[in-house]
Amino acid sequence: MDLPQTTADRRSAIISIARVLVLILFSLILAISQWQITKDRFHYDIAPLVEATNGVLTGYPHWANYQNRILGPLLYHGIRQATQRDDTAAFSAAFVALLWLFFCILGACAWTTSRSGNRTVGAMLVAFAFNAVLMKPDWLYLWDAIDLCVFTVIAWALLARRPPWVIIAAVIVETFNREIALVLSFLVFLEGVVHWRQTGRVARMFAGFVLGVGGLIVIIALRRAMLIAEVGPTRWPGTTGPATLKVLIWNNVWYFRHFFSSKQTFIADLPQWFFVGAVAARLFWDAALTRHRRPAIWMGAVFLLVCIFGYAMEWRLWLVFVPYLAFVLSEDSQRRSLPRAAGSPHKIERESR
């Protein structure tokens, strides 16, 4: 009686290993293809992107706000030192590695929630398509690729209702990548306040407070320790560059009006604005009419942050919404297919009635 069980266990283990290997290989293919498309859109001139990365390492970033974004530049530096390749090749390798990690995480998260190969592949292909829309000149940084990885974990944790420590771990990583971690910490704190009022437990509220204060200390410490001078004002005279909590919503309103008044701009930016509109519509739908109210509120807060304090026409900023949209769209496709599937839960429920 033990032999069939052992054989079944071995076959199950082999199938699991095969799935992991297929996911890794498919993710690598998508990552390489994504970077090739991106380089072509930049006309293979990624020297300014490499310069921005080196600036973080040397203390001469384009803008002071970039100085604390060290995760991506450190990966680039490690690859450059390990392979002894030139700066451009090291940057390309680092970006491909981060995209590879992103697709692996996205595929693994989609599989754990659906156990469906079709839904997993669908989510990955949807993300690939959205990335292709948003990854366009003039700028694209390594920390944008890390944002994809971090927000994949956050979106999955919210949609799949994972334990709070998953989001907390993602926020800790983001602290060393981009200062949006402070906003995420505030959201953790607000959820902690609600949880405290409901249960009397203060752990989540305390975690959010520590994340926020600790993140602020880390960001300030990195800038003071590493920043020598920002080179943006010299390189682009008259440009102030990004600033923390600088209200830019009126700039975005003007650009949106210009989008309709210029035929050339309308054609060039229509796919990007369509993506932004799709995100806004989906977040409103989820917050009002579906069970994904909590994830929609989280991502809606980030959406407002980008609209108010970010340059909306810097399409790379919208990459953080790609994982969420990929997950919910693949979930929708699976839900529509369930009633038609033989032996589906919907069919079984109807028959039991």
N, C-alpha and C positions, 0 to 999 in steps of 0.2 A: 504493500500500500504506500510505502514511502517513495518508491521509484517514480510513479506518475507525478507526485507532488514535487519531487526534486526536479524532474524534467520541466514541469510547468514553471517552476521558479526560475530555472536557468533561461528558459525561453523568454520569460517576462523581463529578466535582467538584460538579455541581449537586445530585446526590443527597446528597452529604456535607453541603453547605451547608444543604439542606432539613432534614436530620436535626438539625443543630445548632439551626436556628431553631425546629423543633418542640420540641426539648428545652427551649430557653430559654422558649418560650411556655407549655408545659405546666408547667414548674417555677414560673413566675410565677403561673399559675392555682392551683396547689396551695398556694403560699406565702400568697397573699391569702386563700384559703379557710381555710387552717389558722389564720391570725391572726384571722379573723372568728369562727371557732368558739371560739378561746381567749378572745377578748374577751367573747363571750357567756357563757362559763363564769365569767368574772370580773365579770359583770353590768356590763361596760363601765366598771368602776371600777379603772383602772390607775394612779391617782394615787400609791399607795404604791410601785409599781414605778418610776415616773418619779422619785420622791423618792430612792429607793435609788441610782438611776443618777446623779442630780445630786450626791448625797453623795460619791461616789467622785471626782468632778471638783473639788469644793470643799474636800475634806479632812475632811468630816464624814460618813463612811459610817455605815451602821447598825452595822456591826461592823468592827473593825480588820482582820480577815482579808480584807475586801472591797477594801481600798485598792489592792492591786496588780493588781486585775482591770480593767485600763484599756482594753483593746481595744474592747469594746462601748460603754462610755461615750464614748470618743473618736469613734467612728462616729456616735453619737447627737448629740454636740456639733457635729460637722462638718455633719451634715444640718440641724440647727437653725440654724446660722450661714448656711449656703448658701441655705436656703429661707425663712428668717425666719418660720418657722411656730412655733406655740406648743409647749410642752414635750410635751404628750400626742401631738400629731400627729407630732412629730419622733421620739418613742419608737416609735410605731406604724410609721413609715416605716423606722426602723432595724431593727426586728424582722422586718418583711416582707422587707427586703433580705437579712438573714442567712438567713432561711428559703429565700428564692429561691436564694441561693448554695448552701445545703445541698442542695436538690433538684437543682440543676445538677451539683454534684460527685457526688452519689449516682448520678444518671442516667449521667453520663459514665463513672464507674468501672464501673458495671454493664455498660455497652455495651462497654467495652474488654476485659472479661473474657469476655463471652458472645457478642458480635456478634448479639444477639437482641433485637429490639424488644419482644417479649412479656415477656422476662425483665427488661428495663430498666424497662418500665412497671410490671410486677408489683412490683419492688423499691421503686419510688417510692410506689406505692399502699400497700404494706405499711408503709412508714415513715410515711406520712401517717396511717394508722390507729393505729399505736402512739403517735405523737406526740399524737394526739387523746386517747388514754387517759391519757397522763402529764402533759400540760400542763393542770393544774388548780390552783385556789387552794390555799394562800394566796399563794404566791410563785412568780415566774418572772422570770428576769433575762436580760439580753442575753448574758451570758457562758454561759448555758445553751445558747443558740442557736449560739454559736461552738463550744461543745463538740461539737455535732452535726456541724459541718463538720470539725473536727479529727479526731474519732474515725471519721468516714467515711473519711478519707484513711488513718488507721492501720489500720482493719479491712481496707480494700482492699489496702493494701500487704502485710499479713500473709497474707491469703487468696490473693492473686495472686502472692505471693513476689517482690515488687518489691525493688529495691536498698535497702540500709539507709539511704541518705541521704534517702529519702522519709519514713521515720519520724522521722529526726533533724530534718528541716525542720518536720514537724508538731509535734514537741515544742518546738522553738524558738518557734513561734507560740503554743503553749499556755502557755509561760512567762509571757507577758504577758496571759494570760486567766484562768488558775486554777492554784493551786499543786499540782494533781494532776500537773502537768508534772514535779515532782520524783520522783514514783513512776514515771512513764514513763521518766525518765532512769535510774533505778535498774535498770529492766528492760533497758534498752539496755546498761547496764554489765554486768549478769549474763550477757546473751547474748554480750557481748564477751569475758567471762572464758572461757566455754565455747568460743568460736571461737579464742581464744588458745591454749587447751590442745590444741585439735585441729589447728591450723595453725601456731601460733607467731607469728601476726600480732596486733599489739596495737592496731590502728587503731580497731576497734569499742569495745574496752574503754576506750581513751583518750577516744573521743567521748562515751561514756556518763558518764565521770568529769567531763569538761568541762561537759557539759550539766547535770549535777547541781550542781556547784559554782557554775557561772555562773548557773544558774537561782536558786539560793539567794541569791546576791549581788544579783541583779536584784530579787527579791521583797523582800528586806530594805531595799535602797536605795529602792525605790518607797514603801514604808511610812514610812521615816524622812523622806523628802523631802516627801511629800504629806500624810501623816496629821496632822491637828490634834487631833481628838477623835472617838471613836465615840459615836454618839447613842443606840444601842440600849439601854444600861442605864438611861438617863433615860426613854426612850419606853416601854420595857417593863420596869418595875422587877421585880427578882427573876429576870430572865432573863439567863443568861450568854452566850447566843449561840454560834455555831460557834467552835471552837478547833482549832488544828492538833494532830492526833494525840490528840484527846480520845476516850477509849474510850466508845462509846455502844452497844455490842452488847447490854447488858442492857436499855437503854431499848427497843431494837428487839425483843427477846424479849418484853418486857412488852406492847408494842403489838401484836405478833403474837397473843398470848394474848387480848388485849382484842378483837381483830378477830373471834375466834370467839365471844366471850361477849356481844357486843352485836349485835343483829339490824340496827340502823340502820347501824352501822359496817361490818358484813359486806356489806350490799347496796351501800353507797357505795363501798367500796374493793375489791370483788371483782375488777373488771377489772384494777386495778393489781397486786394480788397474783398474779393469773393471769399477768400479764406477767413478774413477777419469777420465778415458778416456771418459766415457759417458758424464760427465760434460763438459770436454773440447770440445768435438765434438758438443754438444748441444749449448754451448755458441757461438762457431764459426758460427754455422748454423743460430742461431737467430740474431747475429750481422750482418751477410752478406745477409741473404735471407728472413727474416721474419719481421713482424711489431714490434717485441720485441727488437729492436736495443738498446734502452736506458737501459732496464733491463739487457741485455746481457753485455753491456759495464760496468755497475756497478758491476755485479757479476764477469765479467772478470778481473776487477781491483783487486777484493778480491782474485780471483784465482791466479793471479800473485804474490800477497802478500804472500800467503801461500807457493807457490813454492820457492820464493826467500828468505823469512825470517822465514819460519816455517819448522819444521821437517815433511816432507811429509809422513813419515811412522807412525807418530802419527795420526792414522786414525780419531780420534775424531775431528781434525781440519777441516775435510771435511764435518762435520755435517751441517755447515752453508749453504751448497748447496742443502741439502735435500728438503727444502720447495720449492725452485725454480724449481727443477726437477720434484717434485710431481705435481706442478701446471701446468707446460707446457705439461707434459705427459698426464695428465687427460684432458687438453684442446685439445690435438691432438686426443685422443680417441673420444671425443665428436664431433669434426669437421668431423672425418671420418664417424661417424654414421648419421650425418645430411642429406646427400643426399638420404639415404635409408629410412629416416623417412617420414611417410605420412604427407603431409602438411608442410614440412620443408621449410625454407626460400629459399634454393637452388631450390627446386622443384617449388615453387611459382614463383620465378624469371624466371625460364625457361618457365613456362607456360605463364607468362605475355608477354614474347617476341613473 
